[in-house]
Structure formats: C-alpha cells, structure tokens
C-alpha cells in the first residue's frame, strides 16, 4: 500500500469510536492514534521526534525491521541511524548466545541515554524476547525498557506503540504461538531497487541445536496471491530484485488450503513483468526437490546462487543434529545441482564443536568442503541454546578442541572459495549496483547473480541499475572491475 492510500484510510478513521476487531483495520486505527500522540509531543518539544531501529540477526529480521520502520514513519517519527533518538527499538536475534550478550551490552548504553532524555522510549522485540527467562531478566535488571513484544505479534506494533503512549511502566506482550498473518501494513524499505519478501514464517524442522522453531513457531505459508500482489507492487515502485524469505523455503505451501510447491511459486513469480532478479533463502537439503532444480536451471531470472546449509560433513553428527540427510545424500544433491547448473554458486553454513564431535568428524566436514568447493561458507562455533535437545547432551566439546577444529575448517573454506571465485576472472558479467563504495567514493559496489561482490568506477546514478562489468582484478572474495560496453 502506498502512503497516499494509507493517508486516505487514516483520515477516514473516527478515533471516538471503538477500535475495529479485524486486521489490518485495527492497526490503522491505532496508527492514527500514534500520529496524534507524536504530533502533541512535537508541539511540546518544538521539534520533530526521531526513531532508530537496530537490527540483529538474519534477513527475516531485516525484513521485520522494515515493517517496524514503516509503522514508525507513518506514526510521524523521523527515522535516524543514531541511538540518541526519542524512540529506540532493538529487533533481536537469539540463534547464538553472543547475539543475546550484544543486546544486553547495548541496553546499558541506552539506559545512559534515557537518563539524559527522560521522555525517550525503548522497545525490544524479535526472537530473543521469545526465549524462556529473557523477560524475567529484563524485568529485573532493565526496568527502564518501555515495550517488549515477540515474533508472533509484530503486526500489532502500532497498537503496542499507542499503548506505550497511554500507559506508564513496562508493557510486555509475548505470544507463545499464532497462525495469524496480517497483510497490507506499512513498510519502509532500506533499498529502493531490491527487497526481501516473507513467503512463510516459522519452522518445523527442530534441528537439535536450533532454537528458531521455539521462538518463531510452526511453519505457516502466506497466500501465493498475496505474495504475487506484493511483488507486483514493489516492481511498480522500482524494485528489480527480490529475495523470497523463509526458514526453509523448500517446505513452502504445505499448510495452504490449496497446496503449492516452492518451485510452483517461483514459476509464478518469474512471470512478473519488470522483475529482473529472484533470490531466495534458506533451502534445507532434506527436501530440495528435482522440480526446484529444473525451475532454477530453466530460469533467466533466478540468480545463480544457492545457499544450502551443510552444518556438518559427518553423518553421525548430522543424525545427532536431526538434519535428516547423510553426508552421501548431501554430496549426491550437490552433484545433481551442478550437472543442471554448472555455473551455480553454492554457499553454506557449518557448525564446529557440536556435542560429541571428534577431530575425525571435523575431517569428514573438511572432506565435503574439498569435494563441493563452496563459493563461500559461514562457519560458526556451536552455541549452546537453553531449551534445545543439544544443550542437554553430554560430551560437550572443550573450547580448545573446538578452536582447533574451527581453524582447520575455516582455513579449508577460504582456500577452496578463493579458487572458485577466481574462475570468473576476465569475464564480463551483469552487476546490480547497490551503493557507493564505503572506502573509495569514486567506486560503486554491486553483486553478480551468484552474489559475488564487485567494485568498479562509477557514480550514484548507477545505483539500482544492472550493468555489464568486466571482472578485471581478483581480490580474494571480490573483484575490481570496469564497466563494459558503455552504460549497458
């Protein structure tokens, strides 16, 4: 929904009446109330109110933060990157313990800011808020926080924001689960030319190390019609690349009244005129279908990049992780993908130090890395998450052994990835220009279809365009290039 249409809806709302029960009309009602509160506060202070949204975690969180930003902007706040704002919200992650610790560390900083600016509001939301014990800790040690909500009721943000203006003290609104999906709420996108699209929420896989199913809930897919409508609106607004988001996109559609496979959804998305690039993540190896491989191979829009988390190369450890595939099955799947798409870039996730892992298990992981030749890998040390089966397992691996295994895995990943990326040297390939280069203002930075970064001379007029670039100089994990054939 564009801002003009939303303004018309909000103008028609009578705040003297009771709020509607149905969504999203209920949230529009509270959004209008927020506008009144913000406007009155601005008059009192004699300036615009500012808001800062800080995101921790994955692309799903980043997309949620765009929704939070959209609500705040429509409520009348001016968005800023500075935490010295009138409203600060942390959208949290809890996949690893260090993500939790970063949030607690930053909260101390916010407390200092709030003492200088007593009318400042502080909110916490996201996965960490759904974790057992978190709310009690915040109530006890961080009583200056004004608003807390979780992953299931993010669509209620306007209502909760209005409540924070009306009530004193901490507001906590945490749901244990929901099957509700609310469409047509405001979104403030980070980029004008690309966007993430939630196609589903939650996860049913229950990998033994992972807390996501407990904090994001069971899988629920959005209506394909709603997804297509959202993408069509984005394309009409200048978006050329979309990323379809889900904890496991391969299981999309299973809970719909009229089931549709993820491959079937991709076929429909590809038909949208004006859309030039399609990305998606994440794919679970256990149910990546032949149909999906066929659709990807035949497509001119689906990017030649597949993120396929391995986690471990040891079948014994994979079984303990409840990943539901073996080392051999993973390698067979990779062979099938590479035969269909020789130019595909494969990236992965790897965990080192899972309970019971031995140096021999790490050798198995290294063997897979050498055989697959990943273009990149995100390598993590196992993080114990309370409430997951792995946290209760005996034979937790010592820090010294984990570090040794991690260093070996990382070294192998870097060696193989460099060789994969180097193969592109001297080619001319299409790059979606994303931004001015941070280190050198004479350069712009963009991505190939396979997700490799490229820096080349150019100015801000190229941002959002797809242009041909000669990959001149290989630099490890990125290229320096120069635009080919004029402006393309």
Buried (B, 14 or more C-beta within 10 A) or exposed (E): BEEEEBEEBBEEBEEEEEBBEEBBEBBBBBBBBBBBBBEEBBEEEEEEBBBBBBBBBBBBBBBBBBBBBBBBBBBBBBBBEEBEBBBBBBBBBBBBEEBBEBBBEBBEEBBEBBEEEEEBBBBBBBBBBBBEEBBEEBEEEBEBBBBBBBBBBBBBBBBBBBBBBEEEEBBBBBBEBBEEBBBBBBBBBEBEBBBBBBBBBBBBBEBBBBBBBBBBBEBBBBBBEEBBEBBBEBBEEBBBBBBBBBBBBBBBBBBBEEEBBBBBBBBBBBEBEEBBBBBBBBBBBBBBEEBBBEBBBEBEBBBBBBBBBBBBBBBBBBBBBBBBBBBEBBBEBBEEBBEBBEEBBBBBBBBBBBBBBBEEBBEBBBBBBBBBBBBBBEBBBBBBBEEBBBBEBEEBBEEEBBBBBBEBBBEBBBEBBBEBBEEBEEEBBBBBBBEBBEEEEEBBBBBBBBBBBBBBBBEEEBBBBBBBBBBBEBEEBBBBBEBBEEEB
